[in-house]
Amino acid sequence: MKQTRPSRGRSRFAPSTPGAKRSSPPLRRAPASGERGMRRRPGGGERERERAQGSGIPPQELARYVEQSARDLALLHKQSEALQAKTRPKNADELRLDSWQEEAIAYLSQGTNVVIDAPTTAGKTRVVESFFAQHIDDATFRACYTCPVKSLSNDKFKEFRQQFGLNKVGISTGDYRENLSAPLVVATLETYRNSLLGVEPDFGRRLVVFDEYHFLQDASRGSSWEEAIILTPPDCQMLLLSASIGNARDFVRWIEEITKRPTILITVSDRPVPLVNLVWEGNSWLMADLLPKPQVNLRRSGHPPAVGGDELTERVAALIPQGLTPCLVYAGKRRSCENIAEALVAALPPLSSERRRHLQLLVTELDRELKALELSNPELTGMIFSHGIAYHHSGLMPPVRLLIERLLKEGELAVCVATMGLSLGINFAVKSTVISDFVRPGEFGFVSYGTSEVLQMTGRAGRRGRDVVGFSCWLNLAAYRKLLPRERENCYSNLRNDPSTILGLYSRGFRVQQIEHFYHQSFLKFIKPGVHLSLIYLAWLKKQLGPNAKPPCQSPGHEFAKYYAEENASCYDCPLIKNCHQVIRKKEKESSLAAMHLHLHRIGALTGEEQLSERGDWARFFPQNGGILVAIMLAQGEISSETLQSSLELMAALSLAHFKTSKSANIIYKFPYSVSRVRRDLEVLYPRELFPDYYEQPKGFRKEVYIFKDFNPAAGFVIKLWCEGLRWDELLKKTTLLDLGEGDISGLIYRCASYLQSLAQAQKGDISQAARELRKHILREPVLPTF
C-alpha cells in the first residue's frame, strides 16, 4: 500500500463513493463477546495527561488524531468483517493464481531458473505448491525444498504430505531422515549442502527451491547458502524466494553466470494485505500517517527510548479492545518473553468460560499428537487456558514450541510473545505485530535489528482472506521513525573459508585449481571482483618464480607447512627457497583462502599429493565448531567404539555456549579430558586469525583473553547423566538453571546426536555402528527424532 500523508480533514480510509456518509463510532470499540478490556490502575489518568503533554503535539491536535484514528480503525474492521463474510473456505486447487504466479510457473515449466522477489503474504509458496501439484506424479520429477531453519522444514514436510500424500514427500534435517527417494524432499539448507559434499546421502534432484535465500548474508550461516547454490549440479533447476532484499537483480545475473541457464526475475511490489503503521501517542494507538513529520533525522541517532514495565503492558494490552489481535510481540531475550506474557496476564481479565473451554478442548486434541502438556510448565499452560496468551523461545521443549505454533497458526491466541526466531519458522500470519525492544543477542553481544529482520518480523501481520490490512504497531514515535524500513537493504556475501567445505571438495575429486575455480564462482567474487580468493599450487608458483624455475615439490603448500613445523621438507635443499617462501607468505597474507589451505596442511588434513589424509577424511564429516578436534582424535584412535560414550561428553562440551552453567556440574562432575589441553588444541586447530567468529572478544576483567565460544565442559555432565539412563524429570532437576532451560538441554542432546550421525555417516566399521546404537539410546522420550 502506498503510504501518503492524508490531509487533516479527511481520512485516507474514508468512503470514496459520492454521497457516502462517514460514521462516527466511539473512540474505542466496545469489546465483543469473549473479548476483554484492560484493568485500569489508579492514577492512570494523571500519567496519561503527563504523557500527552510531553509528546510535543498540541492537545487539540492530538485529540483530532485520536478521533480520526478511531474512525479509520472502525472502517478497517468493518471492511475486514465484510471480507470474511464473503470468503468461503476453498481447496488449494480451487484458488485462482495471480498473473505473476502463472508467469512464474510457466517459466519453471520451461526449465528456466526463477528468482521471486515478493513481499510476505504475496503468495510465493503458492507458486511452489502449484508447480509441485502439476508435476509430482511425473516419474522423472525430483525436487528439493530447502528451508533456513528446522522448524520450517518440519512445517513444510507436514503441509506437503497433506497436499501430495505420505509416499510423495521425504525429509532430511540432519538429525532425521525419511523417504529420501520420494519425488519431493524437504531439507534444511545445511543438510542439502552437505548432501552435495558427500557428508549426507545425495538427493539426486532436478529442481531445488531456496526459501528465504536472503539468509546468504547471515554472518554465521550465510556461507552455506552460497556454497549450496554453487554446488548445485548444472542440470538442476533453481527457484529462489525472498521478500526482503534490494538487489535481487544481482542474484539473477550471478546465477545465470554460474549455471549458464536463463534466469528470470519476477518482482511483486504490492502486498495483498498492505501494512498500516500505528504509533502509541497520547495514550492511544494512532495512525502513523496522521502524525507530524520529525524535525530531526532520528535514523542517525541512538536507540529509541526503551518502553518497559507497566507502560509496555498497557500499550500491548490496549490492542485487544481495539480488535488488533491475534498479536505477535517480539522480545530480544527469553526472559523478556516470559515477563511480558506474565505481566499481560496480570493486567487483563480472564477469558469467558466458553472461550476457556474451547481452548482446553483444542489443546487437549493437539496434545494427542504432540505430547506437549507433560513437558510444558504449568504457568505457560495456565496463561494459555485463562487468557489466550503464550510465549515462545528456544528454551522451551520442541513439542511445547510446536503446540504454541499450531495455536498461533490457527488464530487461537490473543497474544504471543516471542523471540525473532519465530518469524523465521512456520508459515503463519497475525493481525498485528509489536517490536518491544530494539536489540537482540548476536554473535558479539547484543546487536540492533537489521532492516531485513524488521521486514521479516513486521511482515507477519495481515491474514490473507481475513484482513484488509495488517498492523505494525510501534511503541513510540522514536521507534517508528528510526526502525520503520524505508527501503530494503541489499544482500551481500558472508562467504567463509569453511574447512569442511574445502575437505568435502577434495573428497569429490576436486584438484586445487578446481577448488580455486569453485570459490571464483562465489557471489562474493561476483560483487567484489578484486577480492583475493586463490590457492597455492605448483603451476601458480612456477608462474610467480619465472619460466625457468623448477621447484622440486608437488605441493608447495605442503612443503612450506612442513618446513615451518621443522619437519623433513624438500625446502631445505631447494635453491629457490628464499624467493619461493617470500611469494607464498605474500599469498597467505593476501588471500584468506590460501591461508586456510596452508592451515589444513599444517594440521595434517592434506597430504603432499594434495589428497585427503586420514585426518582430513574424518574431518570432512564434522562441520561442527570443534569438529576437527574430534576428527583428529578419531584418526589417532583416542576415540574408539569402546570409549565412545565418554567421548560423547567431549562432543557435548563442543556443542554448548561457554557462558551457560549447569546445576551441580562444577561440584560433582569430572570432565574426562584435560580442559586446558582441549583449549590449547582448539587454539591450534582454530587460530583466531582464520576463525574470528569462533571466539568471544576480551571484555571486562578478561582484558587479553579470548574464549572459544562453543566449549563448555558442563555440557558433558548433562550428556553423561542422560547416557546413564536418568529420567527426563530427574535430569532437569540436576542440570537446569535460568540460562540453561529445558529447550537448551534437548537442543544439546540433538547436537550430540548430530555428532553421532556424522560418525555413522562416515561408515568406518565398528565405531560407526556404535555411533548408530548410541544415537538411538540418547534420542528417547521425550527427546525423540524430530520431523
C-alpha positions in Angstrom: 0.0 0.0 0.0 1.3 3.4 -0.9 1.6 5.3 2.3 0.9 9.0 1.8 0.1 11.5 4.5 -3.6 12.5 4.3 -5.0 15.9 4.8 -6.2 16.5 8.4 -9.7 16.9 7.3 -10.3 13.6 5.6 -9.2 10.0 6.4 -7.4 8.1 3.8 -9.8 5.2 4.6 -12.9 7.4 4.1 -15.6 6.1 1.7 -14.9 7.3 -1.8 -18.4 6.8 -3.1 -20.2 10.1 -3.9 -22.7 11.0 -1.2 -21.4 8.3 1.2 -21.6 9.4 4.8 -18.9 8.7 7.3 -20.0 7.2 10.6 -18.6 8.5 13.9 -18.0 5.4 16.1 -16.9 5.8 19.7 -13.2 6.4 20.4 -12.7 2.8 21.5 -14.8 -0.1 20.1 -16.7 -1.9 22.8 -15.4 -5.4 23.4 -17.3 -8.1 21.7 -18.4 -11.3 23.4 -15.3 -13.2 24.6 -13.1 -10.1 24.4 -12.0 -8.1 27.4 -10.7 -4.7 28.4 -7.6 -3.9 30.4 -7.9 -3.4 34.1 -7.5 0.3 34.8 -5.0 1.2 37.5 -5.5 4.1 39.9 -3.7 7.3 38.9 -3.7 6.3 35.2 -5.4 9.5 34.2 -2.6 11.6 35.5 0.0 9.6 33.8 -1.9 9.9 30.5 -2.1 13.7 30.8 1.6 13.9 31.5 2.5 11.7 28.5 0.1 13.7 26.3 1.7 17.0 27.4 5.2 15.5 26.8 4.5 14.2 23.3 5.3 17.5 21.6 1.8 17.5 19.9 -0.7 20.3 20.9 -3.6 18.7 22.9 -6.3 19.9 20.5 -4.3 18.5 17.5 -3.7 15.2 19.4 -7.4 14.9 20.1 -8.1 15.2 16.4 -5.6 12.5 15.6 -7.2 10.2 18.2 -10.6 10.7 16.8 -9.5 10.2 13.2 -7.5 7.1 14.0 -10.6 5.6 15.8 -12.7 6.2 12.7 -10.0 4.7 10.4 -9.8 1.6 12.6 -13.5 1.2 12.7 -13.7 1.4 9.0 -10.9 -1.1 8.5 -12.6 -3.5 11.0 -15.9 -3.2 9.0 -14.1 -3.9 5.7 -12.4 -6.9 7.2 -15.7 -8.3 8.5 -17.2 -7.9 5.1 -14.2 -9.6 3.5 -14.5 -12.6 5.9 -18.3 -12.8 5.3 -17.8 -13.3 1.6 -14.8 -15.5 1.8 -15.6 -19.2 1.9 -13.1 -22.0 2.5 -11.6 -23.3 -0.7 -9.4 -26.3 -1.5 -5.9 -25.5 -2.6 -6.6 -26.4 -6.3 -9.6 -24.0 -6.4 -7.6 -20.9 -5.6 -7.1 -18.6 -8.5 -3.5 -17.7 -9.2 -2.4 -14.2 -9.7 -0.9 -13.4 -13.2 2.7 -13.2 -11.8 2.2 -16.6 -10.2 1.1 -18.1 -13.5 4.1 -16.4 -15.2 6.5 -18.0 -12.7 5.0 -21.4 -13.1 5.3 -21.1 -16.9 9.0 -20.2 -16.7 9.6 -23.1 -14.3 7.9 -25.5 -16.8 10.3 -24.3 -19.5 13.3 -25.2 -17.4 14.3 -21.6 -16.5 15.8 -20.6 -13.2 13.4 -18.2 -11.4 14.0 -15.7 -8.7 10.9 -14.4 -7.0 11.1 -11.1 -5.1 7.8 -10.6 -3.4 6.5 -9.4 0.0 5.5 -11.7 2.8 1.9 -13.0 2.2 2.1 -12.2 -1.6 1.9 -15.9 -2.4 5.5 -17.1 -3.2 4.7 -20.5 -1.6 1.6 -20.8 -3.7 3.8 -20.9 -6.8 5.8 -23.8 -5.4 2.7 -25.7 -4.4 1.0 -25.3 -7.7 4.1 -26.3 -9.7 4.6 -29.3 -7.4 1.0 -30.3 -7.9 1.3 -30.2 -11.6 4.4 -32.4 -11.7 4.5 -34.6 -8.6 3.1 -37.6 -10.4 5.6 -37.4 -13.2 8.0 -40.4 -12.8 11.0 -38.1 -13.5 10.1 -35.4 -11.1 12.7 -34.9 -8.3 12.6 -31.7 -6.2 14.2 -30.5 -3.0 12.6 -27.7 -0.9 15.3 -26.2 1.3 14.4 -24.1 4.5 16.6 -21.9 6.7 15.5 -23.5 9.9 14.4 -26.9 11.0 11.0 -25.8 12.3 10.1 -24.5 8.9 11.3 -27.8 7.3 9.1 -29.7 9.7 6.1 -27.5 8.9 6.6 -27.8 5.2 7.0 -31.6 5.5 3.6 -31.9 7.2 1.9 -29.5 4.7 3.3 -31.2 1.6 2.4 -34.6 2.9 -1.2 -33.4 3.5 -1.3 -32.0 0.0 0.5 -34.7 -2.0 0.4 -37.9 0.1 2.7 -39.6 2.5 4.7 -41.5 -0.1 5.4 -38.4 -2.2 7.3 -36.4 0.4 10.5 -37.1 2.3 12.6 -35.1 4.8 16.2 -34.7 5.8 17.1 -32.3 8.6 20.5 -33.7 9.8 19.0 -35.4 12.9 16.1 -37.1 11.0 15.7 -38.7 7.6 12.7 -40.3 6.0 11.8 -41.4 2.4 14.7 -39.7 0.6 13.7 -41.5 -2.6 10.4 -39.6 -2.7 9.7 -37.2 -5.6 9.8 -34.3 -3.2 12.3 -33.9 -0.3 12.2 -31.1 2.3 15.6 -30.3 3.8 17.4 -27.8 5.9 19.8 -25.8 3.8 22.9 -27.2 5.5 21.7 -30.7 5.0 21.2 -30.1 1.3 24.7 -28.5 1.1 26.2 -31.5 2.9 24.5 -33.9 0.5 26.4 -32.2 -2.3 29.7 -32.6 -0.4 29.1 -36.3 0.3 28.5 -35.9 4.0 24.8 -36.7 3.7 23.2 -39.0 1.1 22.8 -37.5 -2.3 19.3 -36.4 -3.1 19.6 -36.6 -6.9 17.3 -33.6 -7.5 16.3 -31.9 -10.8 14.8 -28.8 -9.1 15.9 -27.1 -5.9 13.9 -24.4 -4.1 15.9 -22.0 -1.9 13.4 -20.4 0.5 14.4 -17.2 2.3 17.6 -17.0 0.2 18.5 -13.6 1.8 20.0 -15.8 4.6 23.0 -15.8 2.3 24.1 -12.6 4.2 23.8 -14.2 7.6 27.2 -13.9 9.4 27.2 -17.4 10.9 25.3 -19.5 8.3 25.2 -17.5 5.1 28.2 -19.2 3.6 26.2 -22.5 3.4 23.6 -20.8 1.1 26.3 -19.6 -1.3 28.1 -22.9 -1.3 24.9 -24.8 -1.9 24.0 -22.7 -4.9 27.4 -23.1 -6.5 27.5 -26.9 -5.8 24.0 -27.4 -7.3 24.6 -29.5 -10.4 24.3 -27.7 -13.8 21.4 -29.9 -14.9 19.4 -28.9 -11.8 16.9 -26.0 -12.0 16.7 -23.4 -9.2 13.9 -21.4 -7.7 14.9 -18.7 -5.2 12.3 -17.0 -2.9 12.7 -13.9 -0.8 10.8 -10.8 0.4 13.4 -8.6 1.9 16.4 -7.7 -0.3 17.0 -4.8 -2.6 19.5 -6.2 -5.1 17.6 -9.3 -6.5 18.9 -8.5 -10.0 22.4 -9.1 -8.8 21.4 -12.6 -7.9 19.8 -13.2 -11.3 23.0 -12.1 -13.1 25.2 -14.2 -10.7 23.1 -17.4 -11.1 22.8 -17.0 -14.8 26.6 -16.6 -15.0 27.4 -19.7 -12.9 24.7 -22.0 -14.3 24.7 -20.9 -17.9 20.9 -21.3 -17.7 18.4 -18.5 -18.4 17.3 -16.9 -15.1 14.2 -14.8 -14.7 13.4 -12.2 -12.0 9.7 -11.8 -11.1 9.1 -8.8 -8.8 6.0 -8.1 -6.9 5.8 -4.7 -5.2 2.4 -4.8 -3.6 1.4 -6.8 -0.6 -2.1 -8.5 -1.0 -2.6 -7.4 2.6 -1.0 -4.0 3.0 0.6 -2.9 6.2 -0.6 0.1 8.2 1.6 1.6 10.9 0.2 2.5 14.3 2.1 4.6 16.9 1.3 4.9 20.6 0.9 8.6 21.4 -1.3 10.4 23.9 -2.4 7.1 25.5 -3.8 5.8 22.2 -2.8 3.9 19.1 -2.8 6.4 16.3 -2.4 6.1 12.6 1.2 7.0 11.9 0.5 8.9 8.7 -1.6 11.4 10.6 1.3 12.4 12.8 3.7 15.3 12.0 7.0 14.6 10.4 10.1 14.6 12.5 12.2 17.8 12.7 15.5 15.8 13.1 16.9 12.7 11.4 16.2 10.1 14.1 17.6 7.3 12.0 21.1 8.6 12.7 20.7 8.8 16.4 21.0 6.0 19.0 18.4 3.5 20.1 14.9 4.9 20.7 13.8 5.3 24.3 13.0 1.9 25.8 9.5 1.1 26.9 9.2 -1.4 29.7 7.2 -2.4 32.7 3.7 -1.1 33.2 3.9 1.1 30.1 4.7 -1.7 27.8 2.0 -3.9 29.3 -0.5 -1.1 28.9 0.3 -0.5 25.3 0.2 -4.1 24.3 -3.0 -4.7 26.3 -4.7 -1.8 24.6 -4.5 -3.7 21.3 -7.1 -6.2 22.5 -10.2 -3.8 22.8 -9.1 -2.2 19.6 -9.7 -5.5 17.8 -6.0 -5.8 16.8 -5.4 -9.4 17.8 -4.0 -12.0 17.2 -0.9 -10.1 18.0 2.7 -11.2 17.9 5.0 -9.3 20.3 8.8 -9.6 19.7 11.3 -9.5 22.5 15.0 -9.9 22.3 15.6 -12.2 25.3 13.8 -15.3 26.5 13.2 -13.9 30.0 11.7 -10.8 28.5 9.2 -13.0 26.6 8.1 -14.7 29.8 8.0 -11.4 31.8 5.8 -9.6 29.2 3.4 -12.5 28.9 3.1 -12.8 32.7 2.5 -9.0 33.0 -0.2 -9.2 30.4 -1.9 -12.0 32.3 -1.8 -9.9 35.5 -3.2 -6.8 33.8 -6.1 -8.4 31.8 -9.2 -10.1 33.0 -9.6 -13.8 32.1 -11.4 -15.1 29.1 -15.1 -16.1 29.2 -15.8 -19.6 30.5 -16.9 -20.6 27.0 -13.7 -19.4 25.4 -11.6 -21.2 28.1 -13.5 -24.4 27.4 -12.8 -24.1 23.7 -9.1 -23.6 24.2 -8.8 -26.5 26.7 -10.6 -28.9 24.2 -8.4 -27.7 21.4 -5.1 -28.0 23.3 -6.2 -31.5 24.6 -6.8 -32.6 21.0 -3.5 -31.2 19.7 -1.7 -32.8 22.7 -2.8 -36.3 21.5 -0.4 -35.8 18.6 2.3 -33.5 20.1 2.6 -34.8 23.7 3.4 -31.3 24.8 1.4 -30.7 28.0 3.6 -33.0 30.2 6.7 -31.1 29.0 5.2 -27.6 29.5 5.5 -25.7 32.7 2.2 -25.1 34.5 2.5 -21.3 34.2 2.6 -21.3 30.4 -0.3 -23.8 30.1 -2.3 -21.8 32.6 -1.9 -18.5 30.8 -3.0 -20.2 27.5 -6.2 -21.5 29.1 -7.0 -18.5 31.2 -6.1 -15.6 28.8 -5.2 -17.0 25.4 -1.7 -15.6 26.0 1.6 -17.5 25.4 5.3 -17.1 25.0 7.7 -18.9 22.6 11.5 -19.2 22.6 14.3 -21.8 22.2 14.4 -22.5 25.9 11.1 -24.5 25.5 11.0 -28.1 24.6 10.3 -28.7 20.8 6.8 -30.2 21.4 5.8 -27.2 23.5 7.0 -24.8 20.8 5.1 -26.8 18.2 1.9 -26.5 20.3 2.3 -22.7 20.6 3.0 -22.5 16.8 -0.1 -24.6 16.0 -2.3 -22.4 18.2 -0.8 -19.2 16.7 -1.2 -20.6 13.2 -4.9 -21.3 13.8 -5.5 -17.9 15.3 -6.4 -19.2 18.7 -4.0 -17.0 20.7 -4.8 -13.3 21.5 -1.1 -12.5 22.1 2.1 -14.5 21.7 5.4 -13.0 23.0 8.3 -14.5 21.1 11.9 -14.0 20.1 12.7 -13.1 16.5 13.2 -16.7 15.5 9.5 -17.4 15.4 9.2 -15.0 12.4 11.6 -17.3 10.5 9.8 -20.5 11.4 6.3 -21.7 10.4 4.1 -20.1 7.8 1.6 -18.0 9.6 0.1 -14.5 9.9 -1.4 -12.4 12.7 -3.4 -9.2 12.7 -0.7 -7.1 14.3 2.9 -7.1 15.4 4.8 -5.2 18.1 8.6 -5.0 18.4 9.1 -4.5 22.2 12.8 -3.8 22.2 15.4 -2.7 19.8 18.3 -5.2 20.2 18.7 -8.9 20.2 21.5 -11.3 21.2 24.1 -11.6 18.3 27.4 -13.2 17.6 29.3 -10.5 19.5 26.8 -9.4 22.2 23.6 -7.5 21.6 23.0 -6.0 18.1 20.4 -3.8 16.6 17.7 -5.3 14.4 18.6 -5.1 10.7 16.3 -3.8 8.0 15.7 -7.3 6.6 14.9 -8.6 10.1 12.4 -5.8 10.8 10.8 -6.5 7.4 10.6 -10.2 8.3 9.1 -9.5 11.7 6.5 -6.9 10.7 5.7 -8.9 7.6 3.9 -11.5 9.7 1.0 -9.0 10.1 -2.0 -9.3 7.8 -4.1 -12.5 7.2 -5.0 -13.0 3.6 -8.7 -13.5 3.2 -9.4 -12.2 6.7 -7.8 -8.8 7.0 -8.0 -5.8 4.7 -4.7 -4.6 6.2 -2.2 -5.8 8.8 -0.9 -3.6 11.5 2.7 -2.8 12.5 2.4 -1.3 16.0 5.3 1.0 17.2 5.6 1.7 20.9 6.6 5.3 20.4 7.3 7.9 17.7 11.0 7.5 18.0 10.8 3.7 17.4 8.6 4.2 14.4 10.8 6.9 12.8 14.0 5.0 13.4 13.2 1.4 12.8 10.5 1.5 10.1 12.2 0.2 6.9 12.1 3.0 4.2 13.7 0.7 1.7 15.1 -2.8 1.5 18.7 -3.5 2.1 21.0 -5.0 -0.4 22.1 -8.6 0.3 25.8 -9.1 0.4 28.0 -12.2 0.7 29.3 -13.6 4.0 31.3 -16.4 2.4 33.6 -18.1 4.8 36.5 -20.4 4.2 35.0 -23.4 5.8 37.5 -26.2 6.3 34.8 -28.9 5.9 33.7 -27.4 2.6 37.3 -27.5 1.3 37.8 -31.0 2.5 34.5 -32.0 1.0 35.5 -30.7 -2.4 38.7 -32.8 -2.1 36.7 -35.8 -1.3 34.7 -35.3 -4.5 37.9 -35.4 -6.5 38.4 -31.7 -7.0 42.0 -30.7 -7.6 43.5 -27.5 -6.1 42.8 -25.4 -9.2 39.2 -26.7 -9.4 38.7 -25.7 -5.8 40.0 -22.2 -6.6 37.6 -22.0 -9.5 34.7 -23.1 -7.2 35.4 -20.0 -5.0 35.8 -17.8 -8.0 32.1 -18.7 -8.8 31.0 -17.2 -5.5 28.6 -14.3 -5.1 31.4 -12.6 -3.1 33.7 -12.7 -6.1 30.8 -11.6 -8.4 30.1 -8.4 -6.4 33.7 -7.8 -5.4 35.9 -8.9 -8.4 39.1 -7.7 -6.7 38.8 -9.9 -3.7 41.6 -12.5 -3.4 40.2 -16.0 -3.5 43.2 -18.0 -4.7 45.2 -21.1 -3.6 48.8 -22.2 -3.7 49.7 -24.8 -6.3 52.7 -25.7 -8.4 51.5 -24.1 -11.7 50.9 -20.8 -9.9 54.2 -21.0 -8.2 56.2 -21.6 -11.4 54.4 -18.6 -12.9 55.5 -16.4 -10.0 59.1 -17.6 -9.9 59.7 -17.4 -13.7 59.7 -19.7 -16.7 63.0 -21.4 -15.9 62.1 -22.2 -12.2 61.7 -25.9 -11.4 60.5 -26.4 -7.8 61.2 -30.0 -6.7 57.9 -30.3 -4.8 54.5 -31.4 -5.9 52.6 -29.4 -3.3 54.3 -26.1 -2.4 51.8 -25.6 0.4 52.5 -28.9 2.0 56.3 -28.5 1.9 56.0 -24.9 3.2 53.9 -26.1 6.1 56.4 -28.9 6.9 59.4 -26.5 6.8 57.9 -24.2 9.4 56.9 -27.1 11.5 60.6 -28.1 11.5 59.8 -31.4 9.8 61.6 -33.0 6.9 60.8 -30.9 3.9 62.2 -30.6 0.4 62.6 -26.8 1.1 65.9 -27.4 3.0 67.8 -28.4 -0.1 65.9 -26.2 -2.6 67.9 -23.3 -4.2 64.5 -21.4 -4.7 63.6 -21.4 -1.0 64.1 -17.6 -0.4 62.0 -16.4 -3.4 59.6 -19.3 -3.1 58.8 -18.7 0.6 58.5 -14.9 0.0 55.9 -15.4 -2.7 53.9 -17.9 -0.6 54.0 -15.7 2.5 52.7 -12.8 0.4 49.9 -15.0 -1.0 49.0 -16.1 2.6 48.5 -12.5 3.6 46.5 -11.5 0.5 44.2 -14.5 0.4 42.4 -15.9 3.4 41.5 -18.9 1.3 45.2 -19.6 0.7 45.8 -19.1 4.4 43.1 -21.7 5.1 44.7 -24.1 2.6 48.1 -23.8 4.3 46.4 -24.3 7.7 44.9 -27.6 6.5 48.4 -28.8 5.5 49.8 -27.6 8.9 47.3 -29.7 10.9 47.8 -32.8 8.7 44.4 -32.8 6.9 46.1 -32.8 3.5 49.0 -34.8 2.0 51.9 -33.9 -0.2 49.9 -35.1 -3.1 47.1 -32.7 -2.4 44.8 -35.5 -1.3 42.9 -36.1 1.9 44.9 -37.6 4.8 43.1 -39.9 7.2 42.6 -36.8 9.4 41.1 -34.9 6.5 38.9 -37.8 5.5 37.4 -37.8 9.1 37.2 -34.0 9.4 35.0 -33.6 6.3 32.2 -35.3 8.1 32.3 -32.9 11.1 31.3 -29.3 10.1 30.5 -28.5 13.7 32.6 -25.9 15.5 35.3 -28.1 17.1 34.7 -31.0 14.8 38.3 -31.0 13.6 39.4 -31.9 17.1 37.0 -34.8 17.2 38.2 -35.9 13.7 41.9 -35.9 14.7 41.1 -37.9 17.9 39.2 -40.4 15.8 42.1 -40.7 13.3 44.6 -41.2 16.2 42.4 -43.8 17.9 41.8 -41.6 21.0 38.1 -42.1 20.3 37.0 -45.6 19.6 33.9 -47.8 19.9 35.0 -48.7 23.4 35.4 -45.0 24.6 32.6 -43.5 22.5 30.2 -42.8 25.4 32.8 -40.9 27.4 33.9 -39.2 24.1 30.4 -38.0 23.6 30.9 -35.9 26.7 33.6 -34.0 24.7 31.3 -33.7 21.8 28.7 -32.3 24.2 31.2 -29.8 25.5 31.8 -28.6 22.0 28.1 -28.1 21.5 27.2 -25.6 24.2 28.0 -21.9 24.6 30.7 -21.3 27.2 28.6 -19.0 29.4 25.8 -21.4 30.1 26.1 -23.1 33.5 24.6 -26.4 34.7 23.5 -27.1 38.2 25.9 -29.3 40.2 28.3 -29.8 37.3 31.2 -27.9 38.9 30.7 -29.7 42.2 30.3 -33.4 41.4 31.4 -33.8 37.8 34.9 -34.5 36.4 35.3 -33.9 32.7 37.1 -37.0 31.2 39.6 -34.8 29.3 42.1 -32.2 30.4 40.2 -28.9 30.0 43.4 -26.9 29.5 44.7 -29.3 26.8 41.4 -29.2 24.9 41.5 -25.4 24.9 45.1 -25.4 23.7 44.2 -27.9 20.9 41.2 -25.7 19.9 43.5 -22.6 19.7 45.9 -24.6 17.4 43.2 -26.1 15.2 41.1 -22.9 15.0 43.6 -20.0 15.1 41.8 -16.7 15.7 43.1 -15.0 12.5 41.3 -17.7 10.4 38.3 -18.3 12.7 37.5 -15.0 14.4 33.8 -15.8 14.7 34.6 -18.8 16.9 36.0 -16.6 19.7 34.5 -14.2 22.2 36.4 -10.9 22.3 38.1 -9.9 25.5 35.9 -7.8 27.8 35.8 -6.8 31.5 38.4 -8.5 33.6 39.4 -10.6 30.6 41.5 -7.8 29.0 43.6 -10.1 26.7 41.8 -13.4 27.0 39.8 -14.8 24.0 37.3 -17.6 24.8 36.3 -20.3 22.4 32.6 -19.7 22.3 31.4 -23.3 21.9 33.4 -25.2 24.6 31.6 -25.8 27.9 32.7 -28.9 29.9 29.5 -28.6 32.0 27.6 -30.0 28.9 29.5 -33.3 29.5 27.7 -33.6 32.8 24.3 -33.3 31.2 25.0 -35.9 28.5 26.7 -38.3 31.0 23.6 -38.4 33.1 21.4 -38.9 30.1 23.5 -41.7 28.7 23.4 -43.4 32.1 19.6 -43.6 31.7 18.5 -40.9 34.1 14.8 -39.9 33.7 14.0 -36.6 32.0 12.4 -35.0 35.0 15.4 -36.0 37.2 17.8 -34.7 34.5 16.2 -31.3 34.6 16.3 -31.2 38.4 20.0 -31.8 38.4 21.0 -29.6 35.4 18.7 -26.7 34.5 19.2 -23.2 35.6 17.9 -19.8 34.4 20.2 -19.7 31.4 20.1 -23.4 30.7 16.4 -24.3 30.1 14.7 -27.5 29.0 15.0 -26.4 25.4 18.7 -26.0 25.8 19.0 -29.5 27.3 17.0 -31.1 24.4 19.0 -29.0 21.9 22.2 -30.2 23.4 21.1 -33.8 23.1 20.1 -33.2 19.4 23.5 -31.7 18.7 25.2 -34.7 20.3 23.0 -36.9 18.1 24.2 -34.8 15.1 27.8 -35.7 16.0 26.9 -39.3 16.2 25.0 -39.1 12.9 28.2 -37.6 11.3 30.2 -40.5 12.8 27.7 -43.1 11.4 27.7 -41.4 8.0 31.5 -41.8 7.8 30.9 -45.6 7.5 34.0 -46.6 9.4 33.2 -50.0 10.6 32.6 -50.8 14.3 32.7 -47.2 15.5 30.1 -46.1 13.1 27.8 -48.9 14.2 28.4 -48.0 17.8 27.5 -44.4 17.0 24.2 -45.5 15.5 23.3 -47.5 18.6 24.3 -44.7 21.0 22.3 -42.2 18.9 19.2 -44.4 19.3 19.8 -44.5 23.0 20.0 -40.7 23.6 17.1 -40.0 21.2 14.5 -41.4 23.5 11.4 -40.0 25.3 10.9 -37.1 25.4 13.8 -36.2 23.2 12.8 -38.0 20.0 13.9 -37.6 16.4 12.0 -34.5 15.2 10.3 -34.0 11.8 
